[in-house]
Amino acid sequence: MTTADALKSLKKIQGSHKRLMKKIAASSDAYAKSLIVGQEKLMTRMASMLAEMPADAKIGTRLAWYTKNMDSINDALIESGYIDASKAFVKDQLTLFRHAGNMMSYGGFDDAFTSVPKEWINYIQNRNLEYFKFLGTEAVMKLDKTMMEMIAGGYSRSAMLEELKGVITGSYKWGKKRGLYEWHAGTYANTAHHKSYQEFSNMMAEQVGAEFFVYVGPVDSRTRNFCLEIVGQTFSKIEILEMDNNSSGDVMSDRGGWNCRHNWAAVSGEMHEALKNASSEDIETAMRGGKLPGVPQPIGAQSESKRLDLWDWDRSLSKQEAQAFEYWMDEEPICSAMRILDRGGKIDPEDMTHIKNAYGMSVRDIQKQLDLIKKAIDRGEIYKAEEGTTKLWRGLKNLKKADYMKLRGSSGNIIELDALSSSSFDKYIAQEFADEGKYRAIFEISGNKTGVRVDNLNTWEEMEVLLRKGARFKVDKIVETGSSDHDLLTIFMTEL
């Protein structure tokens, strides 16, 4: 392996880790929303409970009443949906396990020889769920202590409701803070996912006999000094086990410590040796997703004389066009809105309010960004593989059952894209995108005629090729697979 090849692989691993971070953040955000809903339900239950408390009785009578009814708090925890939300969050860790297999391939290993025993996956998930239950018990204890202190302190019923609202939902008269569940369980969410991912990855690495690992993850103002000193570097497992992060004794599993956003990724011995010859500047460039010197070269010949090769096209982009691509690739709300407009739909008013508040953009502004992208890809390079058949992949997740069944019966049909769509010339990327929900699909496209390369602009290393609205494909074959938790269609198509 050459140093240039090793740097390309490092860039892919870091890009894959960015996508992992995105998945973890999305999962944690969904969990946080569930916790907020649970807090509101808990508050409603406690308010109902307080309504039954003797209002004017002496403290001793009120304490006796509360002691008799304190089991109601445990019931309220269950009724609020906290346990169910935690179960759903832990189940999300299956997507991390699949992501780990893909990252192994970028490190130079055949992920077909890596797996994690179902018993080990169940053990990690059950361990995390038990810890979330423990955090729920801590929350109940805090709530119980608050109730006892208020009763003993002679609080009025209205004063108790006001205090409970603050403790449970985080809404105080003086301001807002994290609520009861958010404080106890929310702070552990990211740590749980990152550590579980690392344990999945470590087991896979052990199965292929990996001896070397690269430390990947963000470099920003939140990065610990320990992580900052080693990010982007490769080490042997022996060297890692001898490290001290001043936080925990197991750097291989815990990395930088509590809430660490970094991970170890297994790399081949060849890649480890090749990266020794890379300059610190090139490693830094690879880690931030920048353009590496001399790689990659433009792929294939131009399909039209007016089209520019990848790098000339890149230099031809105006500032406005470059900004439009940033919105498409990095800002999911705007990307989704562009696709809705491209298919002639109307953006949901609530989503439009969020976009206006977050980005200061109107519907007309979003349409302008879409038009800039279309104008730019009109002069871009049609993707052609360096060798073999040109193939593209596109993954879809969380499909509705009706849409899934429609695709399932589409063999021999002609499919026409109704909006600008992303695809990738790396099948692992499509697999990562199709990793959520009961119903999923992966399209394998042969004979690309209109898809334009934009991967040089994508810092997520998604090897992106944009497919134009109106592109037509014939469905050649459909293969249905899946597991106990999902159904998957692999749809083989040829562009017409």
Summary of the structure (lengths in Angstrom):
residues: 496
radius of gyration: 26.3
end to end distance: 37.7
largest distance: 90.7
contacts: 1595
relative contact order: 0.10
helix: 56%
strand: 13%
